[in-house]
């Protein structure tokens, strides 16, 4: 079971409050502003800044 569309519509980056989008492989949520990728574990987004990785 993937992250629901309704949940994706309300989630934002906890650091900069920008929109997050599902990564192409479906394993994370990437912020459109600061480019942090928050992992998804057991179908639950881990929206903690300390858990995120910065990607370009």
CHARMM-style PDB file with segment names, atoms N, HN, CA, C and O in Angstrom:
ATOM      1  N   UNK     1       0.839  -1.184   0.000  1.00  0.00      PROA
ATOM      2  CA  UNK     1       0.000   0.000   0.000  1.00  0.00      PROA
ATOM      3  C   UNK     1       0.878   1.240   0.000  1.00  0.00      PROA
ATOM      4  O   UNK     1       1.756   1.379   0.851  1.00  0.00      PROA
ATOM      5  N   UNK     2       0.652   2.127  -0.933  1.00  0.00      PROA
ATOM      6  HN  UNK     2      -0.062   2.014  -1.624  1.00  0.00      PROA
ATOM      7  CA  UNK     2       1.456   3.335  -1.057  1.00  0.00      PROA
ATOM      8  C   UNK     2       0.855   4.466  -0.224  1.00  0.00      PROA
ATOM      9  O   UNK     2      -0.225   4.338   0.352  1.00  0.00      PROA
ATOM     10  N   UNK     3       1.584   5.564  -0.180  1.00  0.00      PROA
ATOM     11  HN  UNK     3       2.462   5.667  -0.648  1.00  0.00      PROA
ATOM     12  CA  UNK     3       1.089   6.751   0.509  1.00  0.00      PROA
ATOM     13  C   UNK     3      -0.115   7.271  -0.275  1.00  0.00      PROA
ATOM     14  O   UNK     3      -0.056   7.398  -1.498  1.00  0.00      PROA
ATOM     15  N   UNK     4      -1.189   7.567   0.419  1.00  0.00      PROA
ATOM     16  HN  UNK     4      -1.237   7.464   1.412  1.00  0.00      PROA
ATOM     17  CA  UNK     4      -2.418   7.981  -0.252  1.00  0.00      PROA
ATOM     18  C   UNK     4      -2.277   9.367  -0.892  1.00  0.00      PROA
ATOM     19  O   UNK     4      -1.499  10.209  -0.443  1.00  0.00      PROA
ATOM     20  N   UNK     5      -3.053   9.566  -1.948  1.00  0.00      PROA
ATOM     21  HN  UNK     5      -3.685   8.882  -2.313  1.00  0.00      PROA
ATOM     22  CA  UNK     5      -3.050  10.846  -2.654  1.00  0.00      PROA
ATOM     23  C   UNK     5      -3.504  11.975  -1.722  1.00  0.00      PROA
ATOM     24  O   UNK     5      -2.974  13.084  -1.780  1.00  0.00      PROA
ATOM     25  N   UNK     6      -4.471  11.690  -0.877  1.00  0.00      PROA
ATOM     26  HN  UNK     6      -4.902  10.789  -0.829  1.00  0.00      PROA
ATOM     27  CA  UNK     6      -4.977  12.690   0.065  1.00  0.00      PROA
ATOM     28  C   UNK     6      -3.887  13.126   1.038  1.00  0.00      PROA
ATOM     29  O   UNK     6      -3.781  14.312   1.353  1.00  0.00      PROA
ATOM     30  N   UNK     7      -3.076  12.185   1.518  1.00  0.00      PROA
ATOM     31  HN  UNK     7      -3.162  11.222   1.262  1.00  0.00      PROA
ATOM     32  CA  UNK     7      -1.986  12.520   2.428  1.00  0.00      PROA
ATOM     33  C   UNK     7      -0.929  13.347   1.712  1.00  0.00      PROA
ATOM     34  O   UNK     7      -0.420  14.318   2.273  1.00  0.00      PROA
ATOM     35  N   UNK     8      -0.596  12.979   0.487  1.00  0.00      PROA
ATOM     36  HN  UNK     8      -1.010  12.191   0.031  1.00  0.00      PROA
ATOM     37  CA  UNK     8       0.395  13.738  -0.282  1.00  0.00      PROA
ATOM     38  C   UNK     8      -0.038  15.187  -0.496  1.00  0.00      PROA
ATOM     39  O   UNK     8       0.805  16.082  -0.557  1.00  0.00      PROA
ATOM     40  N   UNK     9      -1.334  15.421  -0.609  1.00  0.00      PROA
ATOM     41  HN  UNK     9      -2.019  14.694  -0.559  1.00  0.00      PROA
ATOM     42  CA  UNK     9      -1.835  16.775  -0.830  1.00  0.00      PROA
ATOM     43  C   UNK     9      -1.657  17.678   0.389  1.00  0.00      PROA
ATOM     44  O   UNK     9      -1.568  18.897   0.237  1.00  0.00      PROA
ATOM     45  N   UNK    10      -1.602  17.111   1.589  1.00  0.00      PROA
ATOM     46  HN  UNK    10      -1.674  16.121   1.713  1.00  0.00      PROA
ATOM     47  CA  UNK    10      -1.487  17.950   2.784  1.00  0.00      PROA
ATOM     48  C   UNK    10      -0.077  17.993   3.375  1.00  0.00      PROA
ATOM     49  O   UNK    10       0.220  18.869   4.188  1.00  0.00      PROA
ATOM     50  N   UNK    11       0.795  17.065   2.980  1.00  0.00      PROA
ATOM     51  HN  UNK    11       0.555  16.354   2.319  1.00  0.00      PROA
ATOM     52  CA  UNK    11       2.148  17.052   3.528  1.00  0.00      PROA
ATOM     53  C   UNK    11       2.993  18.175   2.926  1.00  0.00      PROA
ATOM     54  O   UNK    11       2.908  18.467   1.733  1.00  0.00      PROA
ATOM     55  N   UNK    12       3.809  18.794   3.781  1.00  0.00      PROA
ATOM     56  HN  UNK    12       3.878  18.557   4.750  1.00  0.00      PROA
ATOM     57  CA  UNK    12       4.778  19.806   3.338  1.00  0.00      PROA
ATOM     58  C   UNK    12       6.105  19.526   4.034  1.00  0.00      PROA
ATOM     59  O   UNK    12       6.162  18.786   5.017  1.00  0.00      PROA
ATOM     60  N   UNK    13       7.145  20.116   3.522  1.00  0.00      PROA
ATOM     61  HN  UNK    13       7.099  20.717   2.724  1.00  0.00      PROA
ATOM     62  CA  UNK    13       8.463  19.986   4.135  1.00  0.00      PROA
ATOM     63  C   UNK    13       8.430  20.636   5.520  1.00  0.00      PROA
ATOM     64  O   UNK    13       8.002  21.783   5.645  1.00  0.00      PROA
ATOM     65  N   UNK    14       8.870  19.929   6.556  1.00  0.00      PROA
ATOM     66  HN  UNK    14       9.217  18.996   6.454  1.00  0.00      PROA
ATOM     67  CA  UNK    14       8.840  20.508   7.899  1.00  0.00      PROA
ATOM     68  C   UNK    14       9.845  21.651   8.080  1.00  0.00      PROA
ATOM     69  O   UNK    14       9.716  22.440   9.015  1.00  0.00      PROA
ATOM     70  N   UNK    15      10.830  21.746   7.209  1.00  0.00      PROA
ATOM     71  HN  UNK    15      10.935  21.104   6.449  1.00  0.00      PROA
ATOM     72  CA  UNK    15      11.841  22.793   7.338  1.00  0.00      PROA
ATOM     73  C   UNK    15      11.419  24.094   6.654  1.00  0.00      PROA
ATOM     74  O   UNK    15      11.429  25.158   7.273  1.00  0.00      PROA
ATOM     75  N   UNK    16      11.049  24.003   5.376  1.00  0.00      PROA
ATOM     76  HN  UNK    16      11.041  23.138   4.874  1.00  0.00      PROA
ATOM     77  CA  UNK    16      10.749  25.227   4.621  1.00  0.00      PROA
ATOM     78  C   UNK    16       9.274  25.377   4.260  1.00  0.00      PROA
ATOM     79  O   UNK    16       8.881  26.386   3.675  1.00  0.00      PROA
ATOM     80  N   UNK    17       8.466  24.396   4.596  1.00  0.00      PROA
ATOM     81  HN  UNK    17       8.785  23.576   5.071  1.00  0.00      PROA
ATOM     82  CA  UNK    17       7.002  24.408   4.365  1.00  0.00      PROA
ATOM     83  C   UNK    17       6.614  24.377   2.884  1.00  0.00      PROA
ATOM     84  O   UNK    17       5.498  24.761   2.534  1.00  0.00      PROA
ATOM     85  N   UNK    18       7.510  23.932   2.023  1.00  0.00      PROA
ATOM     86  HN  UNK    18       8.417  23.620   2.307  1.00  0.00      PROA
ATOM     87  CA  UNK    18       7.217  23.812   0.594  1.00  0.00      PROA
ATOM     88  C   UNK    18       6.579  22.446   0.300  1.00  0.00      PROA
ATOM     89  O   UNK    18       6.581  21.550   1.144  1.00  0.00      PROA
ATOM     90  N   UNK    19       6.047  22.314  -0.890  1.00  0.00      PROA
ATOM     91  HN  UNK    19       6.046  23.042  -1.575  1.00  0.00      PROA
ATOM     92  CA  UNK    19       5.408  21.083  -1.339  1.00  0.00      PROA
ATOM     93  C   UNK    19       6.433  19.950  -1.444  1.00  0.00      PROA
ATOM     94  O   UNK    19       7.594  20.182  -1.779  1.00  0.00      PROA
ATOM     95  N   UNK    20       5.993  18.736  -1.155  1.00  0.00      PROA
ATOM     96  HN  UNK    20       5.050  18.548  -0.882  1.00  0.00      PROA
ATOM     97  CA  UNK    20       6.821  17.547  -1.356  1.00  0.00      PROA
ATOM     98  C   UNK    20       6.150  16.654  -2.398  1.00  0.00      PROA
ATOM     99  O   UNK    20       4.924  16.555  -2.458  1.00  0.00      PROA
ATOM    100  N   UNK    21       6.971  16.016  -3.208  1.00  0.00      PROA
ATOM    101  HN  UNK    21       7.967  16.097  -3.159  1.00  0.00      PROA
ATOM    102  CA  UNK    21       6.485  15.109  -4.251  1.00  0.00      PROA
ATOM    103  C   UNK    21       7.099  13.737  -4.051  1.00  0.00      PROA
ATOM    104  O   UNK    21       8.217  13.613  -3.551  1.00  0.00      PROA
ATOM    105  N   UNK    22       6.368  12.717  -4.443  1.00  0.00      PROA
ATOM    106  HN  UNK    22       5.460  12.818  -4.849  1.00  0.00      PROA
ATOM    107  CA  UNK    22       6.848  11.349  -4.373  1.00  0.00      PROA
ATOM    108  C   UNK    22       8.030  11.174  -5.327  1.00  0.00      PROA
ATOM    109  O   UNK    22       7.981  11.629  -6.469  1.00  0.00      PROA
ATOM    110  N   UNK    23       9.088  10.518  -4.859  1.00  0.00      PROA
ATOM    111  HN  UNK    23       9.129  10.148  -3.931  1.00  0.00      PROA
ATOM    112  CA  UNK    23      10.235  10.249  -5.726  1.00  0.00      PROA
ATOM    113  C   UNK    23       9.847   9.216  -6.780  1.00  0.00      PROA
ATOM    114  O   UNK    23       8.913   8.442  -6.568  1.00  0.00      PROA
ATOM    115  N   UNK    24      10.550   9.194  -7.913  1.00  0.00      PROA
ATOM    116  HN  UNK    24      11.308   9.823  -8.085  1.00  0.00      PROA
ATOM    117  CA  UNK    24      10.197   8.248  -8.983  1.00  0.00      PROA
ATOM    118  C   UNK    24      10.183   6.783  -8.547  1.00  0.00      PROA
ATOM    119  O   UNK    24       9.380   5.993  -9.043  1.00  0.00      PROA
ATOM    120  N   UNK    25      11.068   6.423  -7.623  1.00  0.00      PROA
ATOM    121  HN  UNK    25      11.721   7.064  -7.220  1.00  0.00      PROA
ATOM    122  CA  UNK    25      11.097   5.025  -7.172  1.00  0.00      PROA
ATOM    123  C   UNK    25      10.109   4.755  -6.029  1.00  0.00      PROA
ATOM    124  O   UNK    25       9.944   3.608  -5.615  1.00  0.00      PROA
ATOM    125  N   UNK    26       9.451   5.807  -5.516  1.00  0.00      PROA
ATOM    126  HN  UNK    26       9.585   6.739  -5.852  1.00  0.00      PROA
ATOM    127  CA  UNK    26       8.430   5.641  -4.499  1.00  0.00      PROA
ATOM    128  C   UNK    26       8.936   5.407  -3.093  1.00  0.00      PROA
ATOM    129  O   UNK    26       8.163   5.023  -2.215  1.00  0.00      PROA
ATOM    130  N   UNK    27      10.233   5.632  -2.857  1.00  0.00      PROA
ATOM    131  HN  UNK    27      10.861   5.944  -3.570  1.00  0.00      PROA
ATOM    132  CA  UNK    27      10.789   5.368  -1.528  1.00  0.00      PROA
ATOM    133  C   UNK    27      10.953   6.618  -0.680  1.00  0.00      PROA
ATOM    134  O   UNK    27      11.448   6.540   0.444  1.00  0.00      PROA
ATOM    135  N   UNK    28      10.547   7.769  -1.200  1.00  0.00      PROA
ATOM    136  HN  UNK    28      10.145   7.832  -2.114  1.00  0.00      PROA
ATOM    137  CA  UNK    28      10.704   8.992  -0.428  1.00  0.00      PROA
ATOM    138  C   UNK    28       9.845  10.117  -0.952  1.00  0.00      PROA
ATOM    139  O   UNK    28       9.196  10.003  -1.993  1.00  0.00      PROA
ATOM    140  N   UNK    29       9.855  11.218  -0.201  1.00  0.00      PROA
ATOM    141  HN  UNK    29      10.381  11.311   0.644  1.00  0.00      PROA
ATOM    142  CA  UNK    29       9.154  12.433  -0.589  1.00  0.00      PROA
ATOM    143  C   UNK    29      10.187  13.548  -0.697  1.00  0.00      PROA
ATOM    144  O   UNK    29      10.905  13.829   0.262  1.00  0.00      PROA
ATOM    145  N   UNK    30      10.262  14.186  -1.874  1.00  0.00      PROA
ATOM    146  HN  UNK    30       9.679  13.957  -2.653  1.00  0.00      PROA
ATOM    147  CA  UNK    30      11.285  15.201  -2.117  1.00  0.00      PROA
ATOM    148  C   UNK    30      10.670  16.596  -2.093  1.00  0.00      PROA
ATOM    149  O   UNK    30       9.650  16.853  -2.731  1.00  0.00      PROA
ATOM    150  N   UNK    31      11.308  17.486  -1.346  1.00  0.00      PROA
ATOM    151  HN  UNK    31      12.137  17.277  -0.827  1.00  0.00      PROA
ATOM    152  CA  UNK    31      10.879  18.879  -1.255  1.00  0.00      PROA
ATOM    153  C   UNK    31      11.279  19.622  -2.531  1.00  0.00      PROA
ATOM    154  O   UNK    31      12.396  19.473  -3.027  1.00  0.00      PROA
ATOM    155  N   UNK    32      10.351  20.420  -3.051  1.00  0.00      PROA
ATOM    156  HN  UNK    32       9.444  20.541  -2.649  1.00  0.00      PROA
ATOM    157  CA  UNK    32      10.628  21.159  -4.291  1.00  0.00      PROA
ATOM    158  C   UNK    32      11.525  22.375  -4.057  1.00  0.00      PROA
ATOM    159  O   UNK    32      12.106  22.892  -5.010  1.00  0.00      PROA
ATOM    160  N   UNK    33      11.651  22.839  -2.826  1.00  0.00      PROA
ATOM    161  HN  UNK    33      11.179  22.419  -2.051  1.00  0.00      PROA
ATOM    162  CA  UNK    33      12.465  24.020  -2.528  1.00  0.00      PROA
ATOM    163  C   UNK    33      13.873  23.658  -2.042  1.00  0.00      PROA
ATOM    164  O   UNK    33      14.862  24.041  -2.665  1.00  0.00      PROA
ATOM    165  N   UNK    34      13.961  22.927  -0.938  1.00  0.00      PROA
ATOM    166  HN  UNK    34      13.157  22.616  -0.431  1.00  0.00      PROA
ATOM    167  CA  UNK    34      15.273  22.655  -0.333  1.00  0.00      PROA
ATOM    168  C   UNK    34      15.872  21.315  -0.768  1.00  0.00      PROA
ATOM    169  O   UNK    34      16.991  20.984  -0.375  1.00  0.00      PROA
ATOM    170  N   UNK    35      15.143  20.546  -1.570  1.00  0.00      PROA
ATOM    171  HN  UNK    35      14.234  20.814  -1.889  1.00  0.00      PROA
ATOM    172  CA  UNK    35      15.609  19.280  -2.162  1.00  0.00      PROA
ATOM    173  C   UNK    35      15.920  18.187  -1.147  1.00  0.00      PROA
ATOM    174  O   UNK    35      16.680  17.264  -1.440  1.00  0.00      PROA
ATOM    175  N   UNK    36      15.342  18.288   0.035  1.00  0.00      PROA
ATOM    176  HN  UNK    36      14.725  19.038   0.273  1.00  0.00      PROA
ATOM    177  CA  UNK    36      15.495  17.203   1.001  1.00  0.00      PROA
ATOM    178  C   UNK    36      14.546  16.068   0.621  1.00  0.00      PROA
ATOM    179  O   UNK    36      13.419  16.300   0.184  1.00  0.00      PROA
ATOM    180  N   UNK    37      15.027  14.838   0.798  1.00  0.00      PROA
ATOM    181  HN  UNK    37      15.942  14.649   1.154  1.00  0.00      PROA
ATOM    182  CA  UNK    37      14.199  13.663   0.528  1.00  0.00      PROA
ATOM    183  C   UNK    37      13.942  12.969   1.854  1.00  0.00      PROA
ATOM    184  O   UNK    37      14.857  12.501   2.531  1.00  0.00      PROA
ATOM    185  N   UNK    38      12.656  12.919   2.200  1.00  0.00      PROA
ATOM    186  HN  UNK    38      11.912  13.298   1.650  1.00  0.00      PROA
ATOM    187  CA  UNK    38      12.222  12.279   3.437  1.00  0.00      PROA
ATOM    188  C   UNK    38      11.848  10.832   3.115  1.00  0.00      PROA
ATOM    189  O   UNK    38      11.069  10.590   2.193  1.00  0.00      PROA
ATOM    190  N   UNK    39      12.390   9.870   3.862  1.00  0.00      PROA
ATOM    191  HN  UNK    39      13.023  10.067   4.611  1.00  0.00      PROA
ATOM    192  CA  UNK    39      12.134   8.455   3.548  1.00  0.00      PROA
ATOM    193  C   UNK    39      10.700   8.037   3.862  1.00  0.00      PROA
ATOM    194  O   UNK    39      10.022   8.634   4.698  1.00  0.00      PROA
ATOM    195  N   UNK    40      10.266   6.994   3.165  1.00  0.00      PROA
ATOM    196  HN  UNK    40      10.817   6.509   2.486  1.00  0.00      PROA
ATOM    197  CA  UNK    40       8.986   6.352   3.455  1.00  0.00      PROA
ATOM    198  C   UNK    40       9.316   4.946   3.947  1.00  0.00      PROA
ATOM    199  O   UNK    40       9.905   4.146   3.221  1.00  0.00      PROA
ATOM    200  N   UNK    41       8.932   4.656   5.185  1.00  0.00      PROA
ATOM    201  HN  UNK    41       8.453   5.306   5.775  1.00  0.00      PROA
ATOM    202  CA  UNK    41       9.201   3.348   5.783  1.00  0.00      PROA
ATOM    203  C   UNK    41       7.877   2.686   6.152  1.00  0.00      PROA
ATOM    204  O   UNK    41       7.055   3.275   6.855  1.00  0.00      PROA
ATOM    205  N   UNK    42       7.680   1.479   5.682  1.00  0.00      PROA
ATOM    206  HN  UNK    42       8.348   1.001   5.112  1.00  0.00      PROA
ATOM    207  CA  UNK    42       6.437   0.735   5.949  1.00  0.00      PROA
ATOM    208  C   UNK    42       5.210   1.567   5.586  1.00  0.00      PROA
ATOM    209  O   UNK    42       4.227   1.601   6.326  1.00  0.00      PROA
ATOM    210  N   UNK    43       5.282   2.236   4.436  1.00  0.00      PROA
ATOM    211  HN  UNK    43       6.081   2.209   3.834  1.00  0.00      PROA
ATOM    212  CA  UNK    43       4.199   3.078   3.904  1.00  0.00      PROA
ATOM    213  C   UNK    43       3.892   4.300   4.767  1.00  0.00      PROA
ATOM    214  O   UNK    43       2.816   4.887   4.649  1.00  0.00      PROA
ATOM    215  N   UNK    44       4.834   4.688   5.639  1.00  0.00      PROA
ATOM    216  HN  UNK    44       5.707   4.211   5.735  1.00  0.00      PROA
ATOM    217  CA  UNK    44       4.651   5.866   6.486  1.00  0.00      PROA
ATOM    218  C   UNK    44       5.774   6.864   6.198  1.00  0.00      PROA
ATOM    219  O   UNK    44       6.947   6.528   6.361  1.00  0.00      PROA
ATOM    220  N   UNK    45       5.435   8.091   5.769  1.00  0.00      PROA
ATOM    221  HN  UNK    45       4.482   8.364   5.636  1.00  0.00      PROA
ATOM    222  CA  UNK    45       6.468   9.104   5.539  1.00  0.00      PROA
ATOM    223  C   UNK    45       7.118   9.522   6.871  1.00  0.00      PROA
ATOM    224  O   UNK    45       6.429   9.810   7.850  1.00  0.00      PROA
ATOM    225  N   UNK    46       8.434   9.546   6.881  1.00  0.00      PROA
ATOM    226  HN  UNK    46       8.994   9.312   6.086  1.00  0.00      PROA
ATOM    227  CA  UNK    46       9.184   9.972   8.062  1.00  0.00      PROA
ATOM    228  C   UNK    46       9.588  11.430   7.817  1.00  0.00      PROA
ATOM    229  O   UNK    46      10.615  11.706   7.197  1.00  0.00      PROA
ATOM    230  N   UNK    47       8.768  12.346   8.310  1.00  0.00      PROA
ATOM    231  HN  UNK    47       7.934  12.121   8.813  1.00  0.00      PROA
ATOM    232  CA  UNK    47       8.951  13.770   8.025  1.00  0.00      PROA
ATOM    233  C   UNK    47       9.791  14.451   9.107  1.00  0.00      PROA
ATOM    234  O   UNK    47       9.368  15.441   9.704  1.00  0.00      PROA
ATOM    235  N   UNK    48      10.971  13.913   9.347  1.00  0.00      PROA
ATOM    236  HN  UNK    48      11.315  13.109   8.862  1.00  0.00      PROA
ATOM    237  CA  UNK    48      11.913  14.470  10.309  1.00  0.00      PROA
ATOM    238  C   UNK    48      13.122  15.009   9.555  1.00  0.00      PROA
ATOM    239  O   UNK    48      13.702  14.308   8.726  1.00  0.00      PROA
ATOM    240  N   UNK    49      13.502  16.253   9.840  1.00  0.00      PROA
ATOM    241  HN  UNK    49      13.030  16.822  10.513  1.00  0.00      PROA
ATOM    242  CA  UNK    49      14.621  16.874   9.140  1.00  0.00      PROA
ATOM    243  C   UNK    49      15.897  16.062   9.317  1.00  0.00      PROA
ATOM    244  O   UNK    49      16.682  15.939   8.377  1.00  0.00      PROA
ATOM    245  N   UNK    50      16.116  15.507  10.500  1.00  0.00      PROA
ATOM    246  HN  UNK    50      15.477  15.607  11.264  1.00  0.00      PROA
ATOM    247  CA  UNK    50      17.320  14.712  10.762  1.00  0.00      PROA
ATOM    248  C   UNK    50      17.371  13.428   9.942  1.00  0.00      PROA
ATOM    249  O   UNK    50      18.455  12.883   9.734  1.00  0.00      PROA
ATOM    250  N   UNK    51      16.242  12.936   9.476  1.00  0.00      PROA
ATOM    251  HN  UNK    51      15.361  13.378   9.645  1.00  0.00      PROA
ATOM    252  CA  UNK    51      16.176  11.707   8.685  1.00  0.00      PROA
ATOM    253  C   UNK    51      16.316  11.969   7.186  1.00  0.00      PROA
ATOM    254  O   UNK    51      16.542  11.037   6.414  1.00  0.00      PROA
ATOM    255  N   UNK    52      16.185  13.224   6.770  1.00  0.00      PROA
ATOM    256  HN  UNK    52      16.001  13.981   7.397  1.00  0.00      PROA
ATOM    257  CA  UNK    52      16.186  13.563   5.343  1.00  0.00      PROA
ATOM    258  C   UNK    52      17.595  13.617   4.782  1.00  0.00      PROA
ATOM    259  O   UNK    52      18.560  13.890   5.495  1.00  0.00      PROA
ATOM    260  N   UNK    53      17.688  13.352   3.488  1.00  0.00      PROA
ATOM    261  HN  UNK    53      16.904  13.130   2.908  1.00  0.00      PROA
ATOM    262  CA  UNK    53      18.946  13.473   2.736  1.00  0.00      PROA
ATOM    263  C   UNK    53      18.743  14.559   1.691  1.00  0.00      PROA
ATOM    264  O   UNK    53      17.672  14.661   1.092  1.00  0.00      PROA
ATOM    265  N   UNK    54      19.771  15.365   1.473  1.00  0.00      PROA
ATOM    266  HN  UNK    54      20.641  15.282   1.959  1.00  0.00      PROA
ATOM    267  CA  UNK    54      19.664  16.431   0.481  1.00  0.00      PROA
ATOM    268  C   UNK    54      20.145  15.905  -0.869  1.00  0.00      PROA
ATOM    269  O   UNK    54      21.249  15.373  -0.988  1.00  0.00      PROA
ATOM    270  N   UNK    55      19.293  16.064  -1.884  1.00  0.00      PROA
ATOM    271  HN  UNK    55      18.396  16.497  -1.787  1.00  0.00      PROA
ATOM    272  CA  UNK    55      19.621  15.660  -3.256  1.00  0.00      PROA
ATOM    273  C   UNK    55      19.405  16.838  -4.183  1.00  0.00      PROA
ATOM    274  O   UNK    55      18.645  17.754  -3.868  1.00  0.00      PROA
ATOM    275  N   UNK    56      20.058  16.816  -5.304  1.00  0.00      PROA
ATOM    276  HN  UNK    56      20.675  16.072  -5.560  1.00  0.00      PROA
ATOM    277  CA  UNK    56      19.852  17.858  -6.327  1.00  0.00      PROA
ATOM    278  C   UNK    56      18.989  17.325  -7.387  1.00  0.00      PROA
ATOM    279  OT1 UNK    56      18.685  18.030  -8.349  1.00  0.00      PROA
TER     280      UNK     56
END
